[in-house]
Amino acid sequence: MSARRPHIDRLFLFSTAALALAGFVIFLSASLGLLAGTNAVFGTVALKQAAALLMGGAAFYLFSRINYTIWRKFAWIILAGAIGINLLLFIPQLTLHYNGASRWINVGPLSFQPSEFLKIAFIIYLAAWIYMAKDRIKQMKLGLIPYVILMGILGTLLLIQSDTDTLVIIATTGIVMLLIAGLPVRHVLLAGLLMGVVVASVITFRPYARQRFMVFLHPATNTQGAGYQINQSLIAIGSGGMFGRGFGQSIQKFGYLPQPTDDSIFAVAAEEFGFTGMSVLLGLYCLFAAACFRVATRGTDLFGAMVATGIAMLVVAESFLNIAAMLGLIPISGVPLLFVSHGGTALIITLMAAGIVANISKQQGGRTA
């Protein structure tokens, strides 16, 4: 009798494919707004996003076939490599500056954001640490203290890049992983307090962060200046109503809404597909997270469970942070809407991470409902 061939969790595969497809459809429509610019590059941008989606699909397939346990063996090397890539930002000839931030490395015709590698490397390293510590993670010297030291190193790198948003996402992902692994609640609260102090310090001493916070508190005081983006975003979202204007029919993306294919793409999607369409999109993110958590709880070892949990939290935290900012619930952030926003690095890395979860589900060796 032949052994049953293991395959990817169906719910996880469906949610990943649905998010990737829906994201590309939304992106194509939003990118039409680039035609309103003086240097319209719609065709080029759409082609690059399509190429990134294809490369991401290839990365998903490749990583779904690599036994996930190998990443535990090389976790510290992966993290060191990701930190090394981020250190390239200290080389002026390679650094690309945009809107006062230095988050991109430019090599010839290619540019990428090194912090995207840092997110996945962090999850793998922390999952490996939790696997090593096991029940001893409840001890401060093996749980909270190593986490704080690691966040200190990564936080320094990210704050130099003026990337507070990624720091918050990584810190939140890590603390949830540790909480699920058994970190005492009092340690979680202490970690949250420390992060609050860091964020408050950034708002106090970094002009760009302070301005974002003031706009959040008083969005209507400077609608043509610092508050322009959030006000145009709310106009777009409100214009969508229940069912939206229809695919390609957004008005705000044509010269009104800043960065219609990047930070503001959720507002464009809400205008075109309305409350109903955005509820479906949010449902897909929740379905993706639920599928990851299901993989994490079905007979996987501790390392696999923590990796699947971390990737679920990363995708949900980053995407919902973008959405909350566009709704005016938090200060404007610079993080993309994963699977949807323009950005080849984020899309490829996200699908690569999804490939790792796919392999974790395959290693369980069973068919899921």
N, C-alpha and C positions, 0 to 999 in steps of 0.2 A: 504494500500500500504506500503510495507516494505521499510525501509530506506536503501539506498545503503551503503554497507560496505566499509569504507575507506581503502585504501591500498597505498603502497609505490609508489612514483613517479617512473615510469618505466625507464626513462632515467637514473635516479640516481642509481637504482638497477642494471641496465645493466652495467654502467661504473664501479661500485664498484666490481661486480662479475668478470668483464673482467680484471680489474687491479689485483685482487687477484689471478685469474687463470694464467694470463700471468706472474705475478711475481713469482709464484711457479715453473712454467716451466723453466723460466730463472734461478732461484736459483738451481734447480736440475742439470742443465747443468754446471753452474759455480762451484758447489760443487764437481764436478769430479776432479777439479784442486787440491783438497786436497789430492788426491791419490799420488801426486808427493812428498808429505812430508814424513818424516821418520816415523811419527806416523799418518798414514792415518786413518781418522775417518769419511769417507764419509757416511757410513750407519747411524752412530749415529747422525751426523749433519742433514742429510736429514730427519730422523725420528723426530727429535726435531722440525724442521721447519714445518713438516706436522702436528705435534701435536699442534703447535702454530696456524697454519691456522685453524684447527678444533676448538680450543678454541676461536679464533677470530670470527669464524662464529657463535659460540654459543653466544658470547658477542654481536654480531650484532643483532641476533634474540632477545635476552633478552632486550637490550636497545631500540630496535625498538618497543617494547610493553609497555615500561614505559612512561607515559605522561611526555614530556620534561619539562613542567612547574614546576615540582617538583624540578628540579636542580636550578631554580632561588631562591626558598625558602631557599635552603641550600648552596647557592653559597659561602658564607664566610667560612662555615664549610669545604666545599670541598677544598677551597684554603688553609685553615689552615692545613688540613690533608696532602695535597700535600707538603707543606713546611715542616711539621713534618717528613714526609718520607725522604725528602732530608737532614734533619738535622741528620738522622741516619749515614750519611757519615762521621760525626765527631767521630764516634765510630770506633777506629782502627780495632777491632776484626771483624767488619762487612764489612769493606771497601775492595774492590778489586781494585788494582792498575794495570794499563795497559798503556804502552807507555807514562809514565810520568803523566797520568791523573788519578784522583780518582773519577770516575763517576758511579761506580757499587757497589751494595750491594750484598754480598754473604752470603746466609743462607743455610748451608748444601749443598745439590746438586744443589740448585737453585741460580741463580744470575739474577739481573734485574737492569735497569737504572732508578733511581727515577725521573730524569728530564722529562721522558715521561709522567708521571702523572701530572707534573707541567704545561706542555703545555695545556692540556685539562682543567685543573682547572683554569688556567689563562683566557682562552676563556670564560668559564662559568661565572667567577666572573666579567670580564669586560663587558660581555653582560648584566649581572644583573645590573651593575652600570649604563650602558647606559639606560637601561629600567627605572631605578629609576630617572635619571637626565632628560631624554627626551630632550626637546628643550634647557634646561639649560646647556647641554653639551658644548654649544658654549662659556659659561663663563669659564674663565681660572681656577677659583677656583673649578669648578665641572667637568672640562674636562682635560686640560693639567696638572695641578698640581697633582691631584690624580694619573694620569697615570705615571708621573715622580717619585712620591713617591713609587708606586707599582713596577716600573721597578728598582728603587734603591734597594729595598728589594730582588727581584728575581735576579737582576744582581749580588749582593753580593754573593748569594748562588751559582750561576752558575760560577762566576769567581773563586771562591774557588775550584770548580771542574775542573778548566781549560777548561770550556765548553763555550767558546766565541761564537761558532756557534749557539748553542741553544738560547743564549741571543739575538743574531741578529734576529733569526727566530721569537722568541716571540715578540720582540720589533716591528718588521715589521708587524706582524699579528695584533698587538694591534693598531698601528697607522692607518692601513687601516680600521679597524673596526670603529675607532673614526672619521676618515675622512668621511666615508660613513654615519655615524650617524650625521654629521653636524659640526664637529670640524673645525674651520676656518683654511684656508690654511697657514696663518702666524704662527699659533700654530704648525701645522704639520712641517713646515720648521724649527721651533725652536727645536722641538723634534728630527728631523733628525740631526740638528747641534750638539745637546747634545750626540746623539748616535755616531756621527762621532768622537767627542772628546774622548769618552770612548774607541772606537775601536783603535784610534790612540795611546792612552795611553797604551793599552794592547800590541800593536805591539812594542812600545818603551821599555816597561819595562818587558815583558815576553819573554824570549829567544825562546821558542817554536813557538810563534806567529811571532816573528821577522824573524826566520829562514824560516817559511812558506812564508812570504811576500817576502823575498829576492829570494827564489826559484821561486816564481811567476814572479818576475821582470827579473830573469836571469835563466830560466829553463835548459839551455844547459851548464852551468858552472860546474855542479857537477852531471853528469849523473849516476855515480855509488854510489853516496852518498845521500845527501838531495833531489836531483832532480830525483832520480831513479824512484819513483812511477809515477810522472807526465809524464816522458819520456816513460816509458813502457805503460802507459795508452794511450798516443797518438799513439804509434806504433800499439797497439791493435785496436784502433778505425780506424786508417788509413788502416789497413789490411782488415777491413770488406768491404770496397768499397761500392758499391751500394746495393748488395743483401746478402753480408756476406758469410762466409765459410760454414755455415750450422749448424744445431743444434748439439751441442756436439763437434764441430770441432775446437774450439778455441785452439791456440797454446800458447798464452801468459799466460793462466791460469795455465799452468803446470810449476810452479817454477819460472816464470818470473815476473808476475804481483803480487805485494803484496796484500794480503787480497782480493782474487778474489770473495769471497762470501759476503764481507762487503762493504767497501768504494768504491772498484774498480769494483763492479759488472756491472755497466753501460758499462765500457770498454769491459768486456767479452761479454756482450749482443751485443754491437755494432760490435764486431769482428765476431760474429756468425750470426747475422741477418742483418748487414749492415745498410746503411742509411735508406733504406725502412722500415726495422723492427723497428728502433728507432723512425722513424717518426710516426709510428703507436702507439708506446708506449707513446710518447709525446702527441699524439692526445688523448689518453685515459685519461691522466692527465688533459688535457684541458677540455675534455668532463665531467670528474668528477667535476671540478670546475664550469663549466657552469651549470651542473645539480644542484649543491648546491646553486648557485646564483638564479636559477629559483625557487627553493624551498623557498629561502629567500624573493622572490618578489611576491609570490602568496598567498596573504591574511593572512600571518603569522603575529603574534604580533611582536613588536619590539625586544623582548628578543629572540624569535625563529629565527627571521631574522638575528640578530647579531651572534647567535651561528652558524647557517649555513654558514654565511659569514666567520666567524673566522676559522671554520674547513676547508673550501675551501682554504683559504689563507695559513693555516698551511701546508696542504698537498702539495700545489703547491710550496710554498716558500722553504720548506725543500727538496723536490725532485729536484727542479730545481737548488738549491744550490749545491747538490751533482753532478748533471750532468754538471753544469758550471765548477766545480772544475776539473772534469775528462777531460774536454775539454781545460783546461788551461786558462779559461776566468777569473777566480778568484783564490786566493790561495787555496791550498788543504784544505778541511774541513773534519771533523770527523763525519758528519751527514750521516745517512743511506738513501738509495733510498727507500722511503716508498712503501710498498706492495712487494718489491723485495729483499732487502738486508737481510742478516742473522740477526736475532734478534727477539726473541719471544715477548719481551716487546713492542717494537715498532709496530709489526704487530697486536698484540691483542688490544693495545690501539687505533690504527688507525681504526680498524674494529669496536671497541666499539663506537668511535666518529661517525663513519659512521652510526651506529645504531641509535644514537641520531638524526642525520639529517633525517634518515628514519622515525622516529616517528614524527618529525616536519612536514614532507610531508603528513603523514597519518592524522594528526590532521587538516590539511586543508580540509579533508573530501571529496576530489574530485578526479576524474580520470583525469590524465594528458595525453597529447598526446605522 
